Amino acid sequence: MEYPIFDIPYQEAYTSTIEFNTQINEKMKGREQRYPVWTYPKRTFSLKFDKNFKGRKKLEEFFISVKGPAEKFYFTWEKAKGGNGKTYLCNFDSDSFEQNINDFGFSESELKLVCIDNTPIEQVGELDFYHIAEGESMIEFYTIIDKIFTARNERKSYWDRPKRSWTLTFEKNAANRKKLENFFIAKRGRFRSFDWTWKKESGGDGKTYTVRFDEDTLQSNIDSFGFGEIKVKLKEVFPSVNPLLEVEKDEIIPRRLLKIELEGGSIFILDNETLEVLRYNGEEYLGAPLSFDEIKRDDNSSVSKLEINLSNVGLAISGIIGQRGDVITNAPAVLTLVFLDVNTNILQPDLKQILYAGRCNNLKLDYEDATMDIETSLGGYEIQAPIMKYRTTCQVRRFKDCRCGYTGEETSCDRTFDRCKELGNQENFRGFPQMYNELVIKV
């Protein structure tokens, strides 16, 4: 598809913002489990314009031609203005274009351009080029306190040791700004941890800490010479003892795929991703909005259903109905859980689970959403049988993963209840120790 090119000159002073989306789950003793909701970051350019009457009209006409934020266009981030020379596929961020019009038809205005930055940046050095570490260095504990104040007033520290945080200030030059942006993208915002040394010449203790960025957003204010004044905050994290387990814990992440089988072309959706396409079983799943509710059963326990919500902003679902009739009702649908390596964007082989399967019903459409139920007949049974094995040993896939929940220093487990109890993790044991060892029931 051909897109127009945004080639209208902008001022040399502007703002560039990089934004990731990281989910952080707090674990025992201050440890974390982090998931990148987006594979690639959102980048926003806040461009400023100072135009005479002719230039102002050209800017207005371009905004109108792409219907404001509705349609996409190409924008090249000029190297001469502190950029990287890359061309991005963008949208305007707002429905409105406001201008301050002065004498002789001159106007001052600002427009925000939004895009996905899929630039692969992995090889970066250390974060050792900061100017000062400000006096905002902080030490914190996490303490659990009785909700109601009484004579006992019980308190317990959730962490064995404190966490530190620092605010770093970087010198105003284009080289540092670009190095910091590349480093931020390589670490995917708050997602990846890294080693950082608090240099003595910057008022530190000379020790090396394992840290991450404290925010998922990095904003650069760029002036006439590509300079940018940037402050970032780092937060200490407690890493796992085994680096391999750290990779398994954080960098092999779950993703959900929805397939609705239709004659004449099926629907394939990768949930809420900035990754454009993911191939699975020879089919291409497209990153798009997808949400769903909890599984529900009707009163007589004959049908269970899962309500899902898809985007209809591009009228994709409406277009199918308009061209082929209601082929979605009673169409087979499958929601599958897969695991993605965030370093390679490749799915892990033989790691998948069907979360729900059934047929589509109760389709509802408006200009923004397409809502439907995926229904499964239970044949009169009161519950659906879980996809699991009932056995004496624990069925967690990996020791120390998110289902196991153990965050201590031990590196092995034989999956028995006795070992789980020895580790103090029996509340998370996923087996049935009261069964006979010879008995295995697979449902």
LINPE-V449268 format. One record per residue. N is the residue number from 1. RES is the residue in three letters. OMEGA is omega in radians with two decimals (none if undefined). NEAR is the number of other C-alpha atoms within 10 Angstrom. Layout:
BEGIN
n:N res:RES omega:OMEGA near:NEAR
n:N res:RES omega:OMEGA near:NEAR
END
This chain:
BEGIN
n:1 res:MET omega:3.13 near:2
n:2 res:GLU omega:3.13 near:7
n:3 res:TYR omega:3.08 near:12
n:4 res:PRO omega:-3.13 near:14
n:5 res:ILE omega:3.08 near:15
n:6 res:PHE omega:-3.07 near:15
n:7 res:ASP omega:3.14 near:11
n:8 res:ILE omega:-3.10 near:11
n:9 res:PRO omega:3.10 near:13
n:10 res:TYR omega:-3.11 near:15
n:11 res:GLN omega:-3.13 near:14
n:12 res:GLU omega:3.07 near:18
n:13 res:ALA omega:-3.09 near:19
n:14 res:TYR omega:-3.09 near:21
n:15 res:THR omega:3.03 near:17
n:16 res:SER omega:-3.10 near:19
n:17 res:THR omega:3.06 near:17
n:18 res:ILE omega:-3.09 near:23
n:19 res:GLU omega:2.99 near:22
n:20 res:PHE omega:3.10 near:23
n:21 res:ASN omega:-3.07 near:20
n:22 res:THR omega:3.03 near:19
n:23 res:GLN omega:-3.12 near:13
n:24 res:ILE omega:3.09 near:13
n:25 res:ASN omega:3.12 near:11
n:26 res:GLU omega:3.11 near:11
n:27 res:LYS omega:-3.13 near:15
n:28 res:MET omega:3.04 near:13
n:29 res:LYS omega:3.01 near:15
n:30 res:GLY omega:3.13 near:18
n:31 res:ARG omega:-3.05 near:16
n:32 res:GLU omega:2.90 near:18
n:33 res:GLN omega:-3.01 near:17
n:34 res:ARG omega:3.11 near:19
n:35 res:TYR omega:3.02 near:22
n:36 res:PRO omega:3.11 near:23
n:37 res:VAL omega:3.08 near:19
n:38 res:TRP omega:3.03 near:20
n:39 res:THR omega:-3.13 near:21
n:40 res:TYR omega:-3.10 near:22
n:41 res:PRO omega:2.95 near:25
n:42 res:LYS omega:3.09 near:18
n:43 res:ARG omega:3.13 near:22
n:44 res:THR omega:3.04 near:22
n:45 res:PHE omega:3.05 near:22
n:46 res:SER omega:-3.02 near:17
n:47 res:LEU omega:3.12 near:18
n:48 res:LYS omega:-3.08 near:18
n:49 res:PHE omega:3.05 near:21
n:50 res:ASP omega:-2.93 near:17
n:51 res:LYS omega:2.94 near:20
n:52 res:ASN omega:-3.05 near:16
n:53 res:PHE omega:-3.10 near:12
n:54 res:LYS omega:3.13 near:10
n:55 res:GLY omega:3.12 near:17
n:56 res:ARG omega:3.12 near:19
n:57 res:LYS omega:3.13 near:13
n:58 res:LYS omega:3.12 near:13
n:59 res:LEU omega:3.10 near:19
n:60 res:GLU omega:-3.10 near:14
n:61 res:GLU omega:3.11 near:12
n:62 res:PHE omega:3.13 near:16
n:63 res:PHE omega:3.13 near:20
n:64 res:ILE omega:-3.07 near:12
n:65 res:SER omega:3.12 near:12
n:66 res:VAL omega:3.08 near:16
n:67 res:LYS omega:-3.13 near:14
n:68 res:GLY omega:-3.12 near:18
n:69 res:PRO omega:-2.99 near:19
n:70 res:ALA omega:-3.03 near:15
n:71 res:GLU omega:-3.04 near:14
n:72 res:LYS omega:3.11 near:22
n:73 res:PHE omega:3.13 near:18
n:74 res:TYR omega:3.08 near:17
n:75 res:PHE omega:3.12 near:20
n:76 res:THR omega:3.14 near:16
n:77 res:TRP omega:-2.96 near:15
n:78 res:GLU omega:3.07 near:13
n:79 res:LYS omega:-3.12 near:11
n:80 res:ALA omega:3.13 near:12
n:81 res:LYS omega:3.06 near:20
n:82 res:GLY omega:-3.11 near:23
n:83 res:GLY omega:-3.12 near:15
n:84 res:ASN omega:3.13 near:12
n:85 res:GLY omega:-3.10 near:13
n:86 res:LYS omega:3.09 near:12
n:87 res:THR omega:-3.10 near:13
n:88 res:TYR omega:3.02 near:19
n:89 res:LEU omega:-2.92 near:17
n:90 res:CYS omega:2.88 near:25
n:91 res:ASN omega:2.90 near:21
n:92 res:PHE omega:-3.02 near:23
n:93 res:ASP omega:-3.02 near:18
n:94 res:SER omega:3.04 near:13
n:95 res:ASP omega:-3.02 near:11
n:96 res:SER omega:3.05 near:11
n:97 res:PHE omega:-3.08 near:16
n:98 res:GLU omega:3.13 near:12
n:99 res:GLN omega:2.98 near:16
n:100 res:ASN omega:-3.06 near:11
n:101 res:ILE omega:-3.10 near:16
n:102 res:ASN omega:3.12 near:10
n:103 res:ASP omega:3.08 near:7
n:104 res:PHE omega:3.04 near:8
n:105 res:GLY omega:3.08 near:14
n:106 res:PHE omega:3.14 near:16
n:107 res:SER omega:3.00 near:18
n:108 res:GLU omega:-3.08 near:15
n:109 res:SER omega:3.10 near:16
n:110 res:GLU omega:3.09 near:18
n:111 res:LEU omega:3.09 near:19
n:112 res:LYS omega:3.10 near:18
n:113 res:LEU omega:-3.08 near:22
n:114 res:VAL omega:3.13 near:21
n:115 res:CYS omega:2.99 near:22
n:116 res:ILE omega:-3.13 near:19
n:117 res:ASP omega:-3.11 near:21
n:118 res:ASN omega:3.11 near:16
n:119 res:THR omega:3.13 near:12
n:120 res:PRO omega:3.10 near:10
n:121 res:ILE omega:-3.12 near:14
n:122 res:GLU omega:-3.05 near:13
n:123 res:GLN omega:3.10 near:8
n:124 res:VAL omega:3.12 near:14
n:125 res:GLY omega:3.13 near:10
n:126 res:GLU omega:3.11 near:11
n:127 res:LEU omega:-3.04 near:14
n:128 res:ASP omega:-3.05 near:10
n:129 res:PHE omega:3.11 near:14
n:130 res:TYR omega:-3.08 near:17
n:131 res:HIS omega:3.10 near:13
n:132 res:ILE omega:2.92 near:18
n:133 res:ALA omega:-3.00 near:21
n:134 res:GLU omega:-3.14 near:14
n:135 res:GLY omega:3.12 near:11
n:136 res:GLU omega:3.07 near:11
n:137 res:SER omega:-2.98 near:15
n:138 res:MET omega:3.04 near:12
n:139 res:ILE omega:-3.11 near:13
n:140 res:GLU omega:2.96 near:11
n:141 res:PHE omega:3.04 near:14
n:142 res:TYR omega:-3.04 near:15
n:143 res:THR omega:3.06 near:10
n:144 res:ILE omega:-3.07 near:12
n:145 res:ILE omega:3.04 near:12
n:146 res:ASP omega:-3.13 near:11
n:147 res:LYS omega:3.13 near:8
n:148 res:ILE omega:-3.12 near:8
n:149 res:PHE omega:3.14 near:9
n:150 res:THR omega:3.13 near:8
n:151 res:ALA omega:-3.12 near:6
n:152 res:ARG omega:3.10 near:7
n:153 res:ASN omega:-3.07 near:10
n:154 res:GLU omega:3.11 near:12
n:155 res:ARG omega:3.10 near:10
n:156 res:LYS omega:3.11 near:10
n:157 res:SER omega:3.14 near:13
n:158 res:TYR omega:3.14 near:15
n:159 res:TRP omega:3.09 near:17
n:160 res:ASP omega:3.14 near:11
n:161 res:ARG omega:-3.05 near:14
n:162 res:PRO omega:2.99 near:16
n:163 res:LYS omega:3.11 near:17
n:164 res:ARG omega:3.00 near:16
n:165 res:SER omega:-3.09 near:19
n:166 res:TRP omega:2.98 near:21
n:167 res:THR omega:-3.10 near:17
n:168 res:LEU omega:3.07 near:19
n:169 res:THR omega:-3.08 near:17
n:170 res:PHE omega:3.11 near:18
n:171 res:GLU omega:-3.08 near:17
n:172 res:LYS omega:2.97 near:18
n:173 res:ASN omega:-3.03 near:17
n:174 res:ALA omega:-3.10 near:19
n:175 res:ALA omega:3.13 near:13
n:176 res:ASN omega:-3.13 near:18
n:177 res:ARG omega:-3.12 near:22
n:178 res:LYS omega:3.10 near:18
n:179 res:LYS omega:3.14 near:16
n:180 res:LEU omega:3.10 near:21
n:181 res:GLU omega:3.13 near:19
n:182 res:ASN omega:3.13 near:19
n:183 res:PHE omega:-3.14 near:19
n:184 res:PHE omega:3.12 near:25
n:185 res:ILE omega:3.14 near:26
n:186 res:ALA omega:3.12 near:17
n:187 res:LYS omega:3.11 near:18
n:188 res:ARG omega:3.13 near:27
n:189 res:GLY omega:-3.09 near:25
n:190 res:ARG omega:-2.93 near:25
n:191 res:PHE omega:-3.03 near:25
n:192 res:ARG omega:3.03 near:20
n:193 res:SER omega:3.14 near:21
n:194 res:PHE omega:3.11 near:15
n:195 res:ASP omega:-3.12 near:12
n:196 res:TRP omega:-3.12 near:18
n:197 res:THR omega:3.09 near:16
n:198 res:TRP omega:-2.97 near:17
n:199 res:LYS omega:3.14 near:16
n:200 res:LYS omega:-3.13 near:10
n:201 res:GLU omega:3.06 near:11
n:202 res:SER omega:3.10 near:13
n:203 res:GLY omega:-3.09 near:12
n:204 res:GLY omega:-3.11 near:14
n:205 res:ASP omega:3.13 near:11
n:206 res:GLY omega:-3.11 near:13
n:207 res:LYS omega:3.10 near:10
n:208 res:THR omega:-3.11 near:11
n:209 res:TYR omega:2.97 near:16
n:210 res:THR omega:-3.00 near:15
n:211 res:VAL omega:2.97 near:24
n:212 res:ARG omega:3.01 near:23
n:213 res:PHE omega:-3.09 near:23
n:214 res:ASP omega:-3.14 near:17
n:215 res:GLU omega:3.11 near:17
n:216 res:ASP omega:-3.08 near:17
n:217 res:THR omega:3.06 near:19
n:218 res:LEU omega:-3.12 near:20
n:219 res:GLN omega:3.12 near:19
n:220 res:SER omega:3.04 near:21
n:221 res:ASN omega:-2.98 near:17
n:222 res:ILE omega:-3.14 near:23
n:223 res:ASP omega:-2.94 near:19
n:224 res:SER omega:-3.07 near:13
n:225 res:PHE omega:-3.14 near:14
n:226 res:GLY omega:-3.13 near:22
n:227 res:PHE omega:3.07 near:21
n:228 res:GLY omega:3.08 near:26
n:229 res:GLU omega:-3.01 near:17
n:230 res:ILE omega:2.98 near:20
n:231 res:LYS omega:3.11 near:17
n:232 res:VAL omega:3.13 near:18
n:233 res:LYS omega:3.08 near:18
n:234 res:LEU omega:3.13 near:20
n:235 res:LYS omega:-3.13 near:21
n:236 res:GLU omega:3.04 near:21
n:237 res:VAL omega:3.10 near:19
n:238 res:PHE omega:-3.07 near:16
n:239 res:PRO omega:3.01 near:17
n:240 res:SER omega:-3.13 near:18
n:241 res:VAL omega:-3.10 near:13
n:242 res:ASN omega:-3.13 near:11
n:243 res:PRO omega:3.13 near:10
n:244 res:LEU omega:3.11 near:9
n:245 res:LEU omega:3.10 near:17
n:246 res:GLU omega:3.10 near:17
n:247 res:VAL omega:3.14 near:14
n:248 res:GLU omega:-3.06 near:16
n:249 res:LYS omega:-2.98 near:20
n:250 res:ASP omega:-2.94 near:19
n:251 res:GLU omega:2.93 near:20
n:252 res:ILE omega:-2.89 near:20
n:253 res:ILE omega:3.13 near:18
n:254 res:PRO omega:3.02 near:16
n:255 res:ARG omega:-3.13 near:17
n:256 res:ARG omega:-3.13 near:18
n:257 res:LEU omega:3.08 near:21
n:258 res:LEU omega:3.07 near:22
n:259 res:LYS omega:3.03 near:18
n:260 res:ILE omega:-3.04 near:21
n:261 res:GLU omega:-3.13 near:19
n:262 res:LEU omega:3.01 near:17
n:263 res:GLU omega:-3.13 near:10
n:264 res:GLY omega:3.11 near:8
n:265 res:GLY omega:-3.09 near:9
n:266 res:SER omega:3.11 near:14
n:267 res:ILE omega:3.13 near:17
n:268 res:PHE omega:-3.06 near:21
n:269 res:ILE omega:2.98 near:22
n:270 res:LEU omega:-2.89 near:24
n:271 res:ASP omega:2.87 near:21
n:272 res:ASN omega:-3.02 near:16
n:273 res:GLU omega:2.94 near:20
n:274 res:THR omega:2.98 near:22
n:275 res:LEU omega:-2.97 near:19
n:276 res:GLU omega:-3.04 near:15
n:277 res:VAL omega:3.01 near:17
n:278 res:LEU omega:-3.12 near:20
n:279 res:ARG omega:3.14 near:13
n:280 res:TYR omega:-3.11 near:13
n:281 res:ASN omega:3.11 near:5
n:282 res:GLY omega:-3.12 near:7
n:283 res:GLU omega:-3.10 near:12
n:284 res:GLU omega:3.09 near:15
n:285 res:TYR omega:-3.04 near:20
n:286 res:LEU omega:3.10 near:21
n:287 res:GLY omega:-3.07 near:19
n:288 res:ALA omega:3.12 near:17
n:289 res:PRO omega:3.10 near:16
n:290 res:LEU omega:3.05 near:17
n:291 res:SER omega:3.13 near:12
n:292 res:PHE omega:-3.08 near:13
n:293 res:ASP omega:3.06 near:11
n:294 res:GLU omega:3.08 near:9
n:295 res:ILE omega:-3.13 near:13
n:296 res:LYS omega:3.09 near:13
n:297 res:ARG omega:3.09 near:19
n:298 res:ASP omega:-3.00 near:9
n:299 res:ASP omega:-3.10 near:9
n:300 res:ASN omega:3.06 near:9
n:301 res:SER omega:3.14 near:16
n:302 res:SER omega:-3.09 near:15
n:303 res:VAL omega:2.93 near:19
n:304 res:SER omega:-3.10 near:20
n:305 res:LYS omega:3.11 near:23
n:306 res:LEU omega:3.14 near:19
n:307 res:GLU omega:3.11 near:19
n:308 res:ILE omega:-3.13 near:18
n:309 res:ASN omega:3.13 near:17
n:310 res:LEU omega:3.07 near:20
n:311 res:SER omega:3.03 near:19
n:312 res:ASN omega:-3.09 near:18
n:313 res:VAL omega:3.10 near:14
n:314 res:GLY omega:3.14 near:12
n:315 res:LEU omega:3.13 near:17
n:316 res:ALA omega:-3.13 near:14
n:317 res:ILE omega:3.10 near:19
n:318 res:SER omega:3.13 near:19
n:319 res:GLY omega:3.10 near:12
n:320 res:ILE omega:3.14 near:18
n:321 res:ILE omega:-3.11 near:13
n:322 res:GLY omega:-3.08 near:11
n:323 res:GLN omega:-2.99 near:9
n:324 res:ARG omega:-3.04 near:13
n:325 res:GLY omega:-3.11 near:11
n:326 res:ASP omega:3.10 near:14
n:327 res:VAL omega:-3.11 near:15
n:328 res:ILE omega:3.11 near:24
n:329 res:THR omega:-3.13 near:16
n:330 res:ASN omega:3.08 near:16
n:331 res:ALA omega:3.10 near:17
n:332 res:PRO omega:3.12 near:16
n:333 res:ALA omega:-3.13 near:22
n:334 res:VAL omega:3.03 near:19
n:335 res:LEU omega:-3.01 near:18
n:336 res:THR omega:3.04 near:17
n:337 res:LEU omega:3.10 near:17
n:338 res:VAL omega:-3.10 near:21
n:339 res:PHE omega:-3.01 near:20
n:340 res:LEU omega:3.01 near:19
n:341 res:ASP omega:-3.04 near:16
n:342 res:VAL omega:3.12 near:17
n:343 res:ASN omega:-3.06 near:10
n:344 res:THR omega:-3.03 near:7
n:345 res:ASN omega:3.12 near:15
n:346 res:ILE omega:3.13 near:14
n:347 res:LEU omega:3.09 near:20
n:348 res:GLN omega:-3.11 near:13
n:349 res:PRO omega:3.04 near:9
n:350 res:ASP omega:3.05 near:8
n:351 res:LEU omega:3.14 near:11
n:352 res:LYS omega:3.11 near:15
n:353 res:GLN omega:3.06 near:13
n:354 res:ILE omega:-3.13 near:13
n:355 res:LEU omega:-3.11 near:14
n:356 res:TYR omega:3.10 near:17
n:357 res:ALA omega:3.14 near:19
n:358 res:GLY omega:3.13 near:20
n:359 res:ARG omega:-3.05 near:20
n:360 res:CYS omega:3.12 near:25
n:361 res:ASN omega:3.05 near:17
n:362 res:ASN omega:3.14 near:13
n:363 res:LEU omega:3.08 near:16
n:364 res:LYS omega:-3.08 near:11
n:365 res:LEU omega:2.86 near:15
n:366 res:ASP omega:-3.06 near:13
n:367 res:TYR omega:-3.08 near:11
n:368 res:GLU omega:-2.97 near:11
n:369 res:ASP omega:2.94 near:18
n:370 res:ALA omega:-3.10 near:19
n:371 res:THR omega:3.13 near:18
n:372 res:MET omega:3.04 near:22
n:373 res:ASP omega:2.91 near:23
n:374 res:ILE omega:-3.01 near:26
n:375 res:GLU omega:3.10 near:24
n:376 res:THR omega:3.10 near:18
n:377 res:SER omega:-3.14 near:15
n:378 res:LEU omega:3.09 near:15
n:379 res:GLY omega:3.10 near:9
n:380 res:GLY omega:3.10 near:10
n:381 res:TYR omega:-3.07 near:12
n:382 res:GLU omega:-3.12 near:14
n:383 res:ILE omega:2.98 near:12
n:384 res:GLN omega:3.11 near:13
n:385 res:ALA omega:3.13 near:9
n:386 res:PRO omega:3.09 near:8
n:387 res:ILE omega:-3.07 near:11
n:388 res:MET omega:3.05 near:10
n:389 res:LYS omega:3.04 near:15
n:390 res:TYR omega:-3.10 near:18
n:391 res:ARG omega:-3.05 near:20
n:392 res:THR omega:-3.07 near:20
n:393 res:THR omega:-3.13 near:19
n:394 res:CYS omega:-3.11 near:21
n:395 res:GLN omega:3.04 near:18
n:396 res:VAL omega:-3.05 near:17
n:397 res:ARG omega:-3.11 near:10
n:398 res:ARG omega:3.03 near:14
n:399 res:PHE omega:3.13 near:20
n:400 res:LYS omega:3.09 near:21
n:401 res:ASP omega:-3.02 near:17
n:402 res:CYS omega:3.12 near:17
n:403 res:ARG omega:3.11 near:14
n:404 res:CYS omega:3.07 near:20
n:405 res:GLY omega:3.14 near:17
n:406 res:TYR omega:-3.09 near:19
n:407 res:THR omega:-3.12 near:22
n:408 res:GLY omega:-3.03 near:15
n:409 res:GLU omega:-3.12 near:10
n:410 res:GLU omega:-3.05 near:12
n:411 res:THR omega:-3.12 near:12
n:412 res:SER omega:3.10 near:9
n:413 res:CYS omega:-3.14 near:14
n:414 res:ASP omega:3.06 near:11
n:415 res:ARG omega:3.09 near:18
n:416 res:THR omega:3.14 near:19
n:417 res:PHE omega:3.13 near:21
n:418 res:ASP omega:3.13 near:13
n:419 res:ARG omega:3.13 near:15
n:420 res:CYS omega:3.11 near:20
n:421 res:LYS omega:3.10 near:13
n:422 res:GLU omega:3.13 near:10
n:423 res:LEU omega:-3.14 near:15
n:424 res:GLY omega:-3.04 near:12
n:425 res:ASN omega:-3.01 near:16
n:426 res:GLN omega:3.11 near:16
n:427 res:GLU omega:3.14 near:10
n:428 res:ASN omega:-3.11 near:15
n:429 res:PHE omega:-3.06 near:21
n:430 res:ARG omega:3.06 near:20
n:431 res:GLY omega:-3.09 near:18
n:432 res:PHE omega:-3.02 near:17
n:433 res:PRO omega:-3.13 near:16
n:434 res:GLN omega:-3.14 near:9
n:435 res:MET omega:3.01 near:13
n:436 res:TYR omega:-3.11 near:10
n:437 res:ASN omega:-3.09 near:11
n:438 res:GLU omega:-3.00 near:8
n:439 res:LEU omega:3.04 near:10
n:440 res:VAL omega:3.14 near:12
n:441 res:ILE omega:3.10 near:9
n:442 res:LYS omega:-3.10 near:10
n:443 res:VAL omega:none near:9
END
